[in-house]
């Protein structure tokens, strides 16, 4: 845990230094008027740095609910147990943390040590609660969560799927279940869901990368339930 905290602090210090670098010759200083700038380059607008203050919430040094904070109101946990590709797992974890989801479920904690995962996740996996559920235990996991009061929402094109932008997210705890990159969602997992959502598509390509589609739905959930600070 001490080693990770040191690495995290170095990343934070580097980001602060980057934000305070003087402009190159010929570049104007950021102004406070109507000009538009990337907020990550302005020292007063790097809210992600505040995430490092959550280190006291870490449970253990090799996984689990790292950096978890107490949550109130609607919650969303992203269930990515069926996702194989590490960049997709890392991207989903990063989007989930950035959009304020309350947790991510992966198949195996070994992913956290793979460069293909953390090069995309950056440090998101240190600041969002994680669970690890292998595919063979997924249906039982979903049944248990439903019994605990969670809405189980799948992201899959089915004969009865609902357009994602028409879906009214419940004002309670929800799981967003993602299918495999190539095979999609097995019939038994579809049956375990309360509802399946699909993203309306209007081009010739009838599917999206799972990280992209998950990000679109997570962002829509966040838009409905989070207000700007």
VENHUKA-V788299 format. One record per residue. N is the residue number from 0. RES is the residue in one small letter. SS is DSSP state (H for helix, E for strand, L for the rest). Layout:
N;RES;SS  N;RES;SS
//
This chain:
0;x;L  1;x;H  2;x;H  3;x;H  4;x;H  5;x;H  6;x;H  7;x;H  8;x;H  9;x;H  10;x;H  11;x;H  12;x;H  13;x;H  14;x;H  15;x;H  16;x;H  17;x;H  18;x;H  19;x;L  20;x;L  21;x;L  22;x;L  23;x;L  24;x;L  25;x;L  26;x;L  27;x;L  28;x;L  29;x;L  30;x;L  31;x;L  32;x;L  33;x;L  34;x;L  35;x;L  36;x;L  37;x;L  38;x;H  39;x;H  40;x;H  41;x;L  42;x;H  43;x;H  44;x;H  45;x;L  46;x;H  47;x;H  48;x;H  49;x;H  50;x;H  51;x;H  52;x;H  53;x;H  54;x;H  55;x;H  56;x;H  57;x;L  58;x;L  59;x;L  60;x;L  61;x;L  62;x;L  63;x;L  64;x;E  65;x;L  66;x;L  67;x;L  68;x;L  69;x;L  70;x;L  71;x;L  72;x;L  73;x;L  74;x;E  75;x;E  76;x;E  77;x;E  78;x;E  79;x;L  80;x;L  81;x;L  82;x;L  83;x;L  84;x;L  85;x;H  86;x;H  87;x;H  88;x;H  89;x;H  90;x;H  91;x;H  92;x;H  93;x;H  94;x;H  95;x;H  96;x;H  97;x;H  98;x;L  99;x;L  100;x;L  101;x;L  102;x;E  103;x;E  104;x;E  105;x;E  106;x;L  107;x;L  108;x;H  109;x;H  110;x;H  111;x;H  112;x;H  113;x;L  114;x;H  115;x;H  116;x;H  117;x;H  118;x;H  119;x;H  120;x;H  121;x;L  122;x;L  123;x;H  124;x;H  125;x;H  126;x;L  127;x;L  128;x;E  129;x;E  130;x;E  131;x;E  132;x;L  133;x;L  134;x;H  135;x;H  136;x;H  137;x;H  138;x;H  139;x;H  140;x;H  141;x;H  142;x;H  143;x;H  144;x;H  145;x;H  146;x;H  147;x;L  148;x;L  149;x;L  150;x;E  151;x;E  152;x;E  153;x;E  154;x;E  155;x;L  156;x;L  157;x;L  158;x;L  159;x;L  160;x;L  161;x;E  162;x;E  163;x;H  164;x;H  165;x;H  166;x;L  167;x;L  168;x;L  169;x;L  170;x;L  171;x;L  172;x;E  173;x;E  174;x;E  175;x;E  176;x;E  177;x;E  178;x;L  179;x;E  180;x;L  181;x;L  182;x;L  183;x;E  184;x;L  185;x;L  186;x;H  187;x;H  188;x;H  189;x;H  190;x;H  191;x;H  192;x;L  193;x;L  194;x;E  195;x;E  196;x;E  197;x;E  198;x;L  199;x;L  200;x;L  201;x;L  202;x;L  203;x;L  204;x;L  205;x;L  206;x;L  207;x;L  208;x;L  209;x;H  210;x;H  211;x;H  212;x;H  213;x;H  214;x;H  215;x;H  216;x;H  217;x;H  218;x;H  219;x;H  220;x;H  221;x;H  222;x;H  223;x;H  224;x;H  225;x;L  226;x;L  227;x;L  228;x;L
//
